[in-house]
Amino acid sequence: MSRKRPYRHLLFAWGVLSLAIAAFSAYDATRERPTDGAHWLLGGELIRVLGVSPGGPADIAGLQAGDVIDAIDSQPIRNPRQAASLLQSRRVGDEVRYLVDRDEGMTTATITLGSTRLLDVRTYLVYCALGAVYFIAGAWIVWRNRRLVAARLFFVLCTLFMIYFFSASDRSTIYYWSDLFVRNAGSFASLMVPPLFLHFFLVFPERRAILDRQSWLLPTIYVLPIAFYLRFSWEQLFGAAEATIGATEQMALGIYFTAGLASLVSIYTGSKDPTLRQRVKFLTLGTVLGTLPFLVFNIALGKLLGRDDFALLGAVPMVLVPVSFGYSIARYRLMDIEVIVRRSLIYAALTGVIVGSYLVLVVVVGNLVLNVSGQNSQIVAIVSTLIIAAAFAPARERIQGFLERRFFREKHDLQLALAALSREIPTSLDHEGLLELVDQRIRELLHPASLHFIDTNDGDIQITESGEKFAMPWMSSVAHSRRGVITPEIMQAELERQASPDMEQQRSLEMARITAANLEVFVPAFARDSLVGGLALGPKRSEVAYDGVELDLLSAVATQLAVQLENIRLYTEEVERQRIAEELSVARNIQRRLLPADVPDLEGFEVARLNVASAQVSGDYYDFVQMENSTALVIADVSGKGLPASLLASNLQASIRALATYRNEPAAIFSAVNTTLYESTDPERFATAFMACLDPTNGHIRYANAGHNYPMLRRRSGQIEELAIGATPLGAFPGIQYTEAQTKLEPGEILVLYTDGVTETEDASGDQFGESGLEQLIHDCHDCTAEIIVDRIREAVDRHGEGSAGDDMTLIVVRRLPLSTEPGPTQSA
């Protein structure tokens, strides 16, 4: 007996531990903490982004795998621990600014911190329910068969399945210790379930002979999964990419499942003992039907092909495995399984009476017809009976329909009303008219004391009180989490369940407004995953509570109403889009007038330029500004596209022109412009710019760079030299002091200023035109005029991009004429 107790103690301890892990996973999935939605490399000193959660804050802000985060909110970052500590000190919804080092240069990103709270609660609850079923089945079986090794193995297998299902929530970050713990627990469980599954079916329902001959076999099946987990742990800390359980590992784990199933099926099909076959028949069927969809949808499609949208189809049938085990043990150990079925006895009895009376009537009338007609043929009897049955069928259906309406009249009437309203809702494209229609029909059906449609603002429900609208963020979060009808009782229960000092005042205020509004029922209206509003009803005038049928009707109407309101919104937006397109066309014409009409006429120099917009209004900007002893060449690329970028470009142009009237230093002008833009524009708006002051008397150039592409200068020797000086883009951070450099443009030399629309144009395979392509063109055209060089660059870029402009493209080419060349004639390469 002393030998058995350690097993019991260990099993009990493991059961408690697995329950604690599952409970903590569920708690952690539902609590709210700030996250940027990025996955970092945890080892080392650099904050390198390994990946971003699709649709998360980092993805929306444009962070990419491979980015290195240098600063958060202007505070330099030394290691991942410091970055995690900074983010943990913020709140959900806070905006943080990242300074990001990317291959093409420094950039900034403004990230609105999201929440780690799970969004798809319903799917997660299904997984939790599956995990609970596994644990209960495993605990029950091991409790009844504590001495069996197979029972203990089955219990451990069930607890690992439970941990796997409870941890099956997408983790938007892994720098919280709890996320890292749950993610590793779930990964460990997912890696250990397949070998334990195979192990179990090698010893159950009977031990395989090969295990006695090859004692090393059982320990060996755990070697590969443990190696996979060690590699996974190493990649989390020191890997070059986001740590995952890859396709090779998934295929290997799938082989474990397949081998376990093959072992079970071989026992059933190969056994000559009819008692054993009968005992494992249902178990085999349930295990195969439960496991095969998991292998197909979760392993093959989900893990190997990345199609997670079918995950539930593979997970839900897995419930057949513990159920079939429980049934088999209960059935063949003579344990009764009670099944309680509730029916409406009166309705069922009356329906039986109607059907029986109908059959009796058909038979009696059929015999009477035969007796009167004197026909004794069996064929005539059958035909006459069928004709009489058809004749009396409408009467039977009417009586049956009357019975249904009598017992379920309200449901019947509401179904008819819903069908009528469903036909009316899609015909309206008038927002107010549609709401009036729904309001009228619901008042006719349910007679509420009050009824109105509550709009949302930025996803938050708004309740009107004394003519003023108030946002209800907590009520909105409850609506998103429940996706069903909300009542004051539900809100009160949520208030007690989510007791939190931080939100207590807001929740109490919202409960007071719900009470003041005499709100009995709120039915949220969702269009896809977006909350567009909801139906708010007061109590019925009859003072009878809303029943389940009525609430189902309201939910169906709200869903259809939300879809049609979304259609109306899209229609309205399309009309507005066409109007804006016309305005943008006008804005484009105005912008063209703002850009220089002509290039400067500089003795001994040729100047050419190009400006091509990807949208109707360009975010690129160039200018020629006449200064005291020089001409300023300015080129800039404003973040974004369209009208906002154009407005910022216009602001930039006005600032540079104003400062250039009394200042000659490019660096000083950029420092002043940076301050102006930072104070007058949104944080996510900035511009890269390059300014060169050219003295045409000697070719001397003074220049400054604000994060722009390095201009290329072709020397007479044929060498391409980059004016490699740079700093932070204009408007990104305050108080930046820019530096200035100098060079000289000798006779026969060419200076090319450009925006990234030139070098980043991609071909069909995603390859960029690149700096190398531009350098080669400048080499090939070194004897061409500036105008021809511009034309050749545009032709090459268009040819590379197959005519599609992915970004705005701007060029300025300055060529100093050779000493032997007079200005005027056009040369060609």
Beta strands, then each sheet from edge to edge (+ up, - down):
strand 1: 34-35
strand 2: 38-40
strand 3: 49-52
strand 4: 68-72
strand 5: 75-76
strand 6: 95-102
strand 7: 105-112
strand 8: 114-115
strand 9: 451-457
strand 10: 460-465
strand 11: 468-472
strand 12: 521-527
strand 13: 530-537
strand 14: 605-612
strand 15: 620-626
strand 16: 631-638
strand 17: 687-695
strand 18: 700-706
strand 19: 712-714
strand 20: 720-722
strand 21: 741-744
strand 22: 750-754
strand 23: 809-816
sheet 1: 1+ 8-
sheet 2: 2+ 3-
sheet 3: 5+ 4- 6+ 7-
sheet 4: 11+ 10- 9+ 13- 12+
sheet 5: 14+ 23- 22+ 19- 20+
sheet 6: 15+ 16- 17+ 18- 21+
end
